[in-house]
């Protein structure tokens, strides 16, 4: 069984998944999972130009990821990198793509927001307990964009990608580059307006569960586990999240500066700057559609792409 390496080139974070088929049921055996804070979108959110230092960080991270993939016997044609929000937007994306493909031999595929949503759903759906019959809204908060997928059972009811990711919001609303409570009202007002296209999706089918795809939601899970002083149950790839605990942690995170936020038990350092913005987004979605339950799935884009490739190979 040949392993594949899937790289998610996020606006804020690069992630590597190396996995192979576990058995005839198409289950995935994860061999390696790495993430690096690259901040590819830093300095590019307003200009749509990737900065030289950001491109250098991206290249060095991909060089490292290739070495890891090769150590698991992944050849170059078994490694693929998926470009998302900032690479869709940046005017000089071809420059970075050409360098990566020519010097590292890594194939880079720039995917649309809707294609990204489709693959995220494929990953999420694979991670949930079966049967899963609740009408659910998947939310994947990236640095540049946020993908939403509404589904019931295994039927997708609609999907949308909005350019309101954490790094994007931070570039628009900040005090000396960081979140501050004095921007709270302006930020909330902006998010409320930006979410209007999502109303069409949730107009006739009310979501009963909000399912967060990895990323910021994984940090919320870590914070919840740290708050409850219980051992994190690592079994399975999806878990329920407490909305009341989320609101408590949200209020705390908003009330303290970055220097304190970064030291909270369960906080990942590279998420501490963006988490207040992700929390604002999550809170608005929960309130706007009166969603009573929240879950976290550790699967997302890269897992969805792995299952997509597997389904193509099985045809």
C-alpha positions as CSV (number, residue, x, y, z in Angstrom):
1,X,0.0,0.0,0.0
2,X,1.6,3.2,-1.2
3,X,1.5,6.3,1.0
4,X,0.5,9.7,-0.3
5,X,1.6,13.1,1.0
6,X,-1.0,15.9,0.9
7,X,0.1,19.5,1.8
8,X,-2.4,22.2,2.6
9,X,-0.9,25.6,1.7
10,X,-3.0,27.7,4.1
11,X,-2.8,31.5,4.3
12,X,-1.5,31.2,7.9
13,X,-0.4,27.5,8.3
14,X,1.0,24.8,6.1
15,X,0.0,21.3,7.0
16,X,1.3,17.9,5.8
17,X,-0.6,14.6,5.9
18,X,1.1,11.4,5.0
19,X,-1.4,8.5,4.9
20,X,-2.0,5.1,3.2
21,X,-5.0,2.8,2.8
22,X,-5.5,0.8,6.1
23,X,-7.7,-1.9,4.7
24,X,-10.3,-2.9,2.1
25,X,-12.9,-0.6,3.7
26,X,-11.0,2.5,2.5
27,X,-10.0,3.6,6.0
28,X,-7.0,5.9,6.3
29,X,-3.9,5.0,8.2
30,X,-2.1,8.3,9.2
31,X,1.7,7.9,9.1
32,X,2.6,11.5,9.8
33,X,0.8,14.8,10.4
34,X,2.9,18.0,10.6
35,X,2.0,21.7,10.7
36,X,4.1,24.9,10.5
37,X,3.1,28.5,11.0
38,X,4.3,30.0,7.7
39,X,2.1,33.2,7.6
40,X,2.2,33.2,3.8
41,X,-0.5,35.8,3.7
42,X,1.4,38.2,6.0
43,X,1.7,41.5,4.3
44,X,-0.4,40.3,1.3
45,X,-3.9,40.6,2.6
46,X,-4.4,44.1,1.3
47,X,-1.8,44.2,-1.5
48,X,-2.5,40.8,-3.0
49,X,1.3,40.4,-3.4
50,X,3.1,37.6,-1.6
51,X,6.1,39.1,0.3
52,X,9.6,37.9,-0.4
53,X,10.2,36.7,3.2
54,X,6.8,34.9,3.2
55,X,7.7,33.1,-0.1
56,X,11.1,32.1,1.4
57,X,9.4,30.7,4.5
58,X,6.9,28.8,2.3
59,X,9.8,27.3,0.2
60,X,11.8,26.2,3.2
61,X,8.8,24.6,4.8
62,X,8.0,22.7,1.6
63,X,11.6,21.6,1.3
64,X,11.3,20.2,4.9
65,X,7.9,18.5,4.1
66,X,9.4,16.9,1.0
67,X,12.2,15.4,3.1
68,X,9.6,14.0,5.5
69,X,7.5,12.6,2.7
70,X,10.5,11.0,1.1
71,X,11.4,9.4,4.4
72,X,8.1,7.6,4.2
73,X,8.9,6.4,0.7
74,X,6.6,8.9,-1.1
75,X,8.0,9.7,-4.5
76,X,7.6,13.1,-6.1
77,X,4.5,12.0,-8.0
78,X,2.9,11.0,-4.7
79,X,3.2,14.5,-3.2
80,X,0.7,17.2,-4.0
81,X,0.3,20.7,-2.5
82,X,-3.1,22.4,-2.5
83,X,-3.2,26.2,-2.8
84,X,-6.1,28.0,-1.1
85,X,-7.2,31.5,-0.4
86,X,-4.1,33.7,-0.6
87,X,-2.7,31.7,-3.5
88,X,-6.0,32.2,-5.3
89,X,-5.7,35.9,-4.9
90,X,-2.1,36.9,-5.0
91,X,-0.8,38.3,-8.3
92,X,2.6,36.7,-8.0
93,X,1.4,33.2,-7.1
94,X,2.8,31.8,-10.4
95,X,6.3,32.9,-9.3
96,X,6.1,30.7,-6.1
97,X,4.4,27.8,-7.8
98,X,7.1,27.7,-10.6
99,X,9.9,27.7,-8.0
100,X,8.3,24.9,-5.9
101,X,7.6,22.8,-9.0
102,X,10.9,23.3,-10.7
103,X,13.3,23.1,-7.7
104,X,11.4,20.7,-5.4
105,X,9.4,18.7,-7.9
106,X,6.2,19.2,-5.8
107,X,3.0,19.5,-7.9
108,X,1.0,22.5,-6.8
109,X,-2.7,22.7,-7.5
110,X,-4.6,25.9,-6.9
111,X,-8.2,25.1,-6.0
112,X,-11.3,27.3,-6.0
113,X,-13.2,28.1,-2.8
114,X,-16.0,25.8,-3.8
115,X,-13.7,23.0,-4.6
116,X,-12.0,23.6,-1.3
117,X,-15.4,23.3,0.4
118,X,-16.2,20.0,-1.4
119,X,-13.0,18.5,-0.3
120,X,-13.4,19.7,3.3
121,X,-16.9,18.1,3.4
122,X,-15.4,14.8,2.1
123,X,-12.9,14.9,5.0
124,X,-15.4,15.8,7.6
125,X,-18.0,13.3,6.5
126,X,-15.4,10.5,6.8
127,X,-14.7,11.5,10.4
128,X,-18.2,11.6,11.9
129,X,-19.9,8.8,13.9
130,X,-22.4,6.8,11.7
131,X,-25.2,7.2,11.2
132,X,-25.1,11.1,11.3
133,X,-28.6,12.4,10.5
134,X,-28.5,15.9,11.9
135,X,-28.7,18.8,9.5
136,X,-25.2,20.2,10.0
137,X,-23.2,23.3,9.0
138,X,-19.4,22.7,8.5
139,X,-17.2,25.7,9.1
140,X,-13.6,25.7,8.2
141,X,-11.8,28.9,9.3
142,X,-8.7,29.6,7.3
143,X,-6.4,32.6,7.3
144,X,-7.9,34.1,4.2
145,X,-11.3,32.4,3.7
146,X,-13.9,30.5,5.5
147,X,-15.7,27.6,3.9
148,X,-19.2,26.6,4.9
149,X,-21.0,23.4,3.8
150,X,-24.6,22.6,4.8
151,X,-25.5,18.9,4.7
152,X,-27.9,16.3,6.1
153,X,-27.0,12.6,6.2
154,X,-24.7,12.2,3.2
155,X,-26.5,14.9,1.1
156,X,-24.8,18.3,0.5
157,X,-27.5,21.0,0.6
158,X,-25.2,23.9,-0.3
159,X,-21.7,25.3,0.0
160,X,-20.0,28.7,0.0
161,X,-16.6,30.3,0.5
162,X,-16.3,33.7,2.1
163,X,-13.1,35.9,2.2
164,X,-13.4,36.5,6.0
165,X,-10.6,34.3,7.4
166,X,-8.7,35.0,10.6
167,X,-5.7,36.7,9.0
168,X,-7.9,38.7,6.7
169,X,-9.9,40.0,9.7
170,X,-6.8,40.8,11.7
171,X,-5.4,42.8,8.8
172,X,-8.6,44.9,8.8
173,X,-9.3,45.2,12.6
174,X,-6.4,45.5,15.0
175,X,-4.6,47.8,17.5
176,X,-0.9,47.7,16.9
177,X,-1.3,44.5,14.9
178,X,-3.2,42.6,17.6
179,X,-6.8,42.0,18.8
180,X,-8.1,44.6,21.3
181,X,-11.6,44.8,22.9
182,X,-12.0,48.3,21.5
183,X,-12.5,46.9,18.0
184,X,-15.1,44.3,19.2
185,X,-18.2,46.2,18.0
186,X,-16.7,47.2,14.6
187,X,-15.5,43.6,14.0
188,X,-18.9,42.1,14.9
189,X,-20.7,44.5,12.7
190,X,-18.4,43.6,9.8
191,X,-18.9,39.9,10.3
192,X,-22.7,40.2,10.5
193,X,-22.7,41.9,7.1
194,X,-20.1,39.5,5.6
195,X,-22.2,36.5,6.7
196,X,-25.3,37.6,4.7
197,X,-24.6,35.3,1.7
198,X,-24.7,32.4,4.1
199,X,-28.3,33.2,5.0
200,X,-29.6,31.8,1.7
201,X,-27.9,28.5,2.5
202,X,-29.6,28.3,6.0
203,X,-32.9,29.8,5.1
204,X,-35.0,26.6,4.6
205,X,-32.8,24.1,6.3
206,X,-31.9,25.1,9.8
207,X,-28.6,23.7,11.0
208,X,-28.8,21.7,14.3
209,X,-25.0,21.2,14.6
210,X,-22.1,23.4,13.8
211,X,-19.1,21.2,12.9
212,X,-15.7,23.0,13.1
213,X,-13.0,21.7,10.7
214,X,-9.7,21.3,12.5
215,X,-7.6,24.5,12.8
216,X,-8.9,27.0,15.3
217,X,-11.5,24.4,16.5
218,X,-8.8,22.0,17.5
219,X,-7.4,24.8,19.8
220,X,-10.9,25.3,21.2
221,X,-10.9,21.5,22.0
222,X,-7.5,21.8,23.7
223,X,-8.6,24.8,25.7
224,X,-11.8,22.9,26.8
225,X,-9.8,19.9,27.8
226,X,-7.3,22.1,29.8
227,X,-10.3,23.9,31.5
228,X,-12.0,20.7,32.5
229,X,-8.7,19.3,33.9
230,X,-9.5,15.9,32.3
231,X,-7.4,13.8,30.0
232,X,-8.1,14.5,26.3
233,X,-9.8,11.5,24.6
234,X,-7.7,11.1,21.5
235,X,-9.8,8.2,20.3
236,X,-11.7,9.0,17.1
237,X,-11.4,12.0,14.8
238,X,-14.5,14.0,15.9
239,X,-15.8,15.2,19.3
240,X,-18.6,17.3,20.8
241,X,-17.6,20.8,22.0
242,X,-19.2,22.6,24.9
243,X,-20.8,25.9,23.7
244,X,-21.0,27.2,27.3
245,X,-17.2,26.5,27.8
246,X,-16.5,28.1,24.4
247,X,-18.3,31.3,25.5
248,X,-16.3,31.3,28.8
249,X,-13.0,30.9,26.9
250,X,-14.0,33.4,24.3
251,X,-14.6,36.1,26.9
252,X,-11.3,35.3,28.6
253,X,-9.3,35.4,25.4
254,X,-10.8,38.7,24.4
255,X,-10.1,40.3,27.8
256,X,-6.3,39.6,27.9
257,X,-3.4,40.8,25.7
258,X,-1.5,38.5,23.4
259,X,1.3,38.1,25.9
260,X,-1.1,36.5,28.4
261,X,-3.2,34.7,25.8
262,X,-0.2,32.8,24.4
263,X,0.4,31.2,27.8
264,X,-3.1,29.9,28.4
265,X,-3.2,26.1,29.0
266,X,-4.1,24.4,25.8
267,X,-3.2,27.4,23.6
268,X,-1.0,26.8,20.5
269,X,1.4,29.7,20.2
270,X,0.8,30.2,16.5
271,X,-3.0,30.4,16.9
272,X,-3.0,32.9,19.9
273,X,-3.0,36.0,17.6
274,X,-5.8,34.9,15.3
275,X,-8.1,33.0,17.8
276,X,-10.0,36.0,19.0
277,X,-11.1,36.6,15.3
278,X,-12.0,33.0,14.8
279,X,-14.0,33.1,18.1
280,X,-15.9,36.2,16.9
281,X,-16.8,34.3,13.7
282,X,-18.0,31.2,15.5
283,X,-20.0,33.1,18.0
284,X,-21.8,35.1,15.3
285,X,-22.7,31.9,13.3
286,X,-24.0,30.1,16.5
287,X,-26.2,33.1,17.4
288,X,-27.3,34.0,13.9
289,X,-28.7,30.5,13.2
290,X,-29.6,29.5,16.8
291,X,-27.4,26.4,16.6
292,X,-27.7,24.4,19.8
293,X,-24.7,22.0,19.3
294,X,-21.1,22.2,18.3
295,X,-18.6,19.5,17.2
296,X,-14.9,19.4,16.2
297,X,-13.6,17.2,13.5
298,X,-9.8,16.8,13.2
299,X,-10.3,16.1,9.4
300,X,-10.4,18.8,6.8
301,X,-9.1,19.6,3.4
302,X,-6.1,17.4,3.2
303,X,-7.9,14.3,4.5
304,X,-10.8,15.0,2.0
305,X,-8.3,15.2,-0.8
306,X,-6.7,11.9,0.3
307,X,-10.2,10.2,0.2
308,X,-10.8,11.8,-3.2
309,X,-7.6,10.4,-4.6
310,X,-8.4,7.0,-3.1
311,X,-11.8,7.0,-4.7
312,X,-10.2,7.8,-8.1
313,X,-7.7,5.0,-7.7
314,X,-10.5,2.5,-6.9
315,X,-12.4,3.3,-10.1
